[in-house]
Amino acid sequence: MVFNVLETEGTLVNIKELNPDASPQAAYGARLRSLREARGWTQDQLAEQVGYSGRHISAVETGRKPPTRRFSQALDTAFGLSGTTESFERAWGEIRNGSLLEGFPEYKAAEAKAAEIRLYEVGVIPGLLQTPEYASILAESAVKRGAITPEQADERVSIVVERQAVLARPRPPLIFAVLDESCVRRPVGSRQVMVAQYERLLEFAQLPNTVLQIAPYSMGEHRPFDLPLYVLTLSDRSLLSYAESAQRGHLERETSSVLPLLTAYHQLQAEALPQAASVAMVQELRKGTP
């Protein structure tokens, strides 16, 4: 279905077609216009209710401006949709998480409340331990490859920052981080960026609630995982795991399915370098020693 969208603030300026099937953002705009017109409101009348300009309403309806959480919450109040499955805030969340793999938004919410976090990463420093500069370079690279949009890149960096808030909780979780050696040897950005990233890892290792280990290349076939893996222990001692490939993510809540992964993770920790040796490797890399 294609809507004929009138870009107007009281007078007809021009007609622009908007296809709600084009993207979640386009669907958001088309639905906003449909609900507004069903109530007989002009853009300016709705704008007065939500605290934005009529021009802003027009830009969101036509997909020229992405909605924000605050804007979505204001719409929900105006349309009586707050807290419902049809809320604009819920639609905003779907837009915001559009560049994330399946299962990750739910995993991220559980991670923020977890009692214990166990993670294994390959190729890149995991998001919980990334500096903003390191995260930005990875996101910018994805934009250059055409994998994501600049807006999605900004979202990815902001999500990294949001996730790291777990480290500053009044009662932070225990975090066990095992990084494949490729994570610390792969250069990302300038030497300055990598030095700052190495320093971040060393700071992480000094925290009283963390363990940092490197899984060296010499582990060979004894490395139990080939893809990134995250295992959470929640406050009620239930388990949750999240694993991902380049194209999809999988969230597992069945304890019977997570337990074998937890066992394999313990085997990984036993074979990986102890924290002292892992820290020594990072320190050598920070100094530029191969």
C-alpha positions as CSV (number, residue, x, y, z in Angstrom):
1,M,0.0,0.0,0.0
2,V,1.3,3.5,-0.9
3,F,0.1,6.6,1.0
4,N,0.0,10.0,-0.8
5,V,1.6,12.2,1.8
6,L,0.9,15.9,1.8
7,E,3.8,17.9,3.2
8,T,1.9,20.8,4.7
9,E,1.6,23.0,7.7
10,G,-1.9,24.3,7.0
11,T,-1.5,24.7,3.2
12,L,-0.8,22.3,0.4
13,V,2.8,22.4,-0.7
14,N,3.4,19.2,-2.6
15,I,2.5,15.5,-2.6
16,K,5.0,12.9,-1.8
17,E,4.4,9.1,-1.9
18,L,5.4,7.2,1.2
19,N,5.5,3.4,1.1
20,P,5.0,2.0,4.7
21,D,6.6,-1.3,3.5
22,A,9.9,0.4,2.7
23,S,11.2,0.4,6.2
24,P,10.1,0.4,9.9
25,Q,10.6,4.2,9.9
26,A,8.4,4.6,6.9
27,A,5.7,2.4,8.5
28,Y,6.0,4.5,11.7
29,G,5.4,7.7,9.7
30,A,2.5,6.3,7.7
31,R,0.8,5.0,10.8
32,L,1.2,8.4,12.5
33,R,-0.5,10.2,9.6
34,S,-3.3,7.6,9.5
35,L,-4.1,8.0,13.2
36,R,-3.8,11.7,13.1
37,E,-6.1,12.1,10.2
38,A,-8.6,9.6,11.7
39,R,-9.0,12.0,14.6
40,G,-9.3,15.0,12.2
41,W,-6.2,16.7,13.5
42,T,-3.9,18.8,11.4
43,Q,-0.2,18.5,11.9
44,D,-0.2,21.8,13.8
45,Q,-3.0,20.6,16.1
46,L,-1.1,17.4,16.9
47,A,2.1,19.4,17.3
48,E,0.5,21.6,20.0
49,Q,-0.4,18.4,22.0
50,V,3.0,16.8,21.9
51,G,5.2,19.9,22.2
52,Y,6.8,19.8,18.7
53,S,6.3,21.9,15.6
54,G,4.1,21.0,12.7
55,R,7.2,20.9,10.5
56,H,8.6,18.2,12.8
57,I,5.4,16.2,12.6
58,S,5.6,16.4,8.8
59,A,9.2,15.3,8.7
60,V,8.5,12.2,10.8
61,E,5.4,11.3,8.8
62,T,7.3,11.5,5.5
63,G,10.4,9.6,6.9
64,R,12.7,12.6,6.6
65,K,13.4,12.7,10.3
66,P,13.7,9.6,12.6
67,P,11.5,9.5,15.7
68,T,12.9,9.7,19.2
69,R,11.8,8.0,22.4
70,R,10.6,11.3,23.8
71,F,8.6,12.1,20.7
72,S,7.1,8.6,20.7
73,Q,6.1,8.8,24.3
74,A,4.4,12.1,23.6
75,L,2.5,10.6,20.7
76,D,1.4,7.7,23.0
77,T,0.0,10.2,25.5
78,A,-1.9,12.1,22.8
79,F,-3.3,8.9,21.2
80,G,-3.9,7.0,24.4
81,L,-1.5,4.2,23.5
82,S,0.9,4.4,26.5
83,G,1.9,0.9,27.7
84,T,0.1,-1.0,24.9
85,T,1.4,-3.3,22.3
86,E,0.5,-0.7,19.7
87,S,2.4,2.1,21.3
88,F,4.7,4.3,19.2
89,E,7.4,3.8,21.8
90,R,7.4,0.1,21.0
91,A,7.6,0.9,17.3
92,W,10.5,3.3,18.1
93,G,12.3,0.4,19.8
94,E,11.9,-1.8,16.7
95,I,13.4,1.0,14.5
96,R,16.2,1.6,17.0
97,N,17.1,-2.1,17.1
98,G,16.7,-2.6,13.4
99,S,20.5,-3.0,12.8
100,L,20.9,-5.6,15.6
101,L,20.8,-9.3,15.1
102,E,17.8,-11.3,16.2
103,G,17.7,-12.0,19.9
104,F,20.2,-9.3,20.9
105,P,17.8,-6.6,22.1
106,E,16.3,-9.2,24.6
107,Y,19.8,-10.4,25.5
108,K,20.9,-6.8,26.2
109,A,18.0,-6.2,28.6
110,A,18.9,-9.4,30.5
111,E,22.6,-8.5,30.5
112,A,21.9,-5.3,32.3
113,K,20.4,-7.2,35.3
114,A,22.6,-10.3,35.3
115,A,24.4,-11.6,38.4
116,E,27.2,-13.2,36.3
117,I,28.3,-12.6,32.7
118,R,30.6,-15.0,30.9
119,L,31.7,-14.0,27.4
120,Y,33.9,-15.3,24.6
121,E,34.8,-13.2,21.6
122,V,36.7,-13.8,18.4
123,G,38.3,-11.1,16.2
124,V,37.2,-8.0,18.0
125,I,37.2,-6.6,21.5
126,P,33.7,-7.4,23.0
127,G,31.4,-4.4,23.3
128,L,31.4,-4.4,27.1
129,L,35.2,-3.7,27.0
130,Q,35.4,-1.4,24.0
131,T,36.5,2.2,24.1
132,P,34.2,4.7,22.3
133,E,36.9,5.3,19.7
134,Y,37.3,1.6,19.0
135,A,33.6,1.2,18.8
136,S,33.2,4.2,16.5
137,I,35.9,2.9,14.0
138,L,34.1,-0.5,13.8
139,A,30.8,1.2,13.1
140,E,32.3,3.6,10.5
141,S,33.8,0.6,8.8
142,A,30.4,-1.1,8.6
143,V,29.0,2.1,7.0
144,K,31.7,2.2,4.4
145,R,31.0,-1.4,3.5
146,G,27.3,-0.5,3.1
147,A,26.3,-2.9,5.9
148,I,24.5,-0.3,8.0
149,T,23.5,3.4,7.7
150,P,25.2,6.3,9.5
151,E,22.3,6.5,11.8
152,Q,22.6,2.8,12.7
153,A,26.3,3.3,13.3
154,D,25.5,6.0,15.8
155,E,23.0,3.6,17.5
156,R,25.6,0.9,17.7
157,V,28.1,3.1,19.5
158,S,25.4,4.4,21.9
159,I,24.4,0.8,22.6
160,V,28.0,0.0,23.5
161,V,28.0,2.9,26.0
162,E,24.6,1.8,27.4
163,R,25.8,-1.8,27.9
164,Q,28.9,-0.7,29.8
165,A,26.7,0.9,32.5
166,V,26.5,-2.6,34.0
167,L,30.0,-2.1,35.2
168,A,29.0,0.9,37.3
169,R,26.0,-0.7,39.0
170,P,25.9,-0.5,42.8
171,R,26.3,-4.3,42.8
172,P,28.0,-5.0,39.5
173,P,28.0,-8.5,38.1
174,L,30.9,-11.0,38.1
175,I,32.3,-10.8,34.6
176,F,34.4,-13.6,33.1
177,A,35.9,-12.5,29.7
178,V,37.8,-14.9,27.5
179,L,39.2,-13.3,24.4
180,D,40.6,-15.2,21.5
181,E,44.1,-14.0,20.8
182,S,42.9,-12.5,17.5
183,C,40.9,-9.9,19.5
184,V,44.0,-8.3,20.9
185,R,46.3,-8.8,17.9
186,R,43.9,-7.4,15.2
187,P,44.6,-3.7,14.7
188,V,41.6,-1.5,14.6
189,G,42.2,2.2,13.8
190,S,45.4,4.0,14.7
191,R,48.1,2.9,17.1
192,Q,46.8,5.5,19.5
193,V,43.3,3.9,19.4
194,M,44.8,0.5,20.1
195,V,47.0,1.7,23.0
196,A,43.9,3.2,24.6
197,Q,42.0,0.0,24.0
198,Y,44.8,-2.0,25.6
199,E,44.7,0.3,28.6
200,R,41.0,-0.2,28.9
201,L,41.5,-4.0,29.0
202,L,44.2,-3.6,31.7
203,E,41.8,-1.4,33.8
204,F,39.1,-4.1,33.4
205,A,41.4,-6.8,34.6
206,Q,42.1,-4.8,37.8
207,L,38.5,-4.6,38.9
208,P,37.5,-6.8,41.9
209,N,34.6,-8.5,40.0
210,T,36.3,-9.4,36.7
211,V,38.5,-12.0,35.2
212,L,40.3,-11.4,31.9
213,Q,41.8,-14.3,30.0
214,I,43.3,-14.7,26.5
215,A,42.7,-17.9,24.6
216,P,46.0,-18.2,22.7
217,Y,46.4,-19.5,19.1
218,S,48.3,-22.4,20.5
219,M,45.1,-23.9,21.9
220,G,44.4,-25.1,18.4
221,E,41.7,-27.7,18.3
222,H,41.2,-27.5,22.1
223,R,39.3,-24.2,21.6
224,P,35.6,-25.3,22.1
225,F,34.0,-22.4,20.3
226,D,34.4,-20.9,16.9
227,L,31.9,-18.1,17.3
228,P,31.2,-15.5,20.0
229,L,29.3,-16.7,23.0
230,Y,27.7,-15.0,26.0
231,V,26.3,-16.9,29.0
232,L,24.3,-15.1,31.7
233,T,23.4,-16.2,35.2
234,L,20.4,-14.2,36.3
235,S,19.6,-13.2,39.9
236,D,17.3,-16.3,40.3
237,R,20.2,-18.5,39.1
238,S,18.5,-19.3,35.8
239,L,20.7,-19.4,32.7
240,L,20.5,-17.7,29.4
241,S,22.9,-17.8,26.4
242,Y,23.4,-15.8,23.3
243,A,25.5,-16.8,20.3
244,E,25.8,-15.1,16.9
245,S,27.2,-15.5,13.5
246,A,27.7,-12.8,10.9
247,Q,24.1,-12.9,9.9
248,R,22.0,-14.0,12.8
249,G,21.9,-14.3,16.6
250,H,20.3,-16.9,18.8
251,L,19.0,-16.4,22.3
252,E,18.6,-19.6,24.4
253,R,16.5,-19.7,27.6
254,E,16.2,-23.4,28.1
255,T,18.6,-24.4,30.9
256,S,19.0,-27.9,29.5
257,S,20.4,-26.3,26.3
258,V,22.6,-23.7,28.1
259,L,24.3,-26.1,30.6
260,P,26.4,-27.9,27.9
261,L,27.6,-24.4,26.8
262,L,28.5,-23.5,30.3
263,T,30.5,-26.7,30.7
264,A,32.4,-26.0,27.5
265,Y,33.0,-22.4,28.7
266,H,34.6,-23.8,31.9
267,Q,36.8,-26.0,29.7
268,L,37.8,-23.0,27.7
269,Q,38.8,-21.1,30.9
270,A,40.9,-24.1,32.0
271,E,42.8,-24.1,28.7
272,A,43.2,-20.3,28.3
273,L,46.0,-18.3,29.7
274,P,45.5,-17.3,33.4
275,Q,44.8,-13.7,34.1
276,A,48.4,-12.8,35.0
277,A,49.8,-14.2,31.7
278,S,46.9,-12.6,29.8
279,V,47.6,-9.2,31.3
280,A,51.3,-9.6,30.5
281,M,50.4,-10.3,26.8
282,V,48.3,-7.1,26.7
283,Q,51.0,-5.1,28.3
284,E,53.5,-6.2,25.7
285,L,51.1,-5.4,22.9
286,R,50.6,-1.9,24.4
287,K,54.3,-1.3,24.4
288,G,54.5,-2.4,20.8
289,T,56.2,-5.8,21.4
290,P,55.0,-8.5,18.9
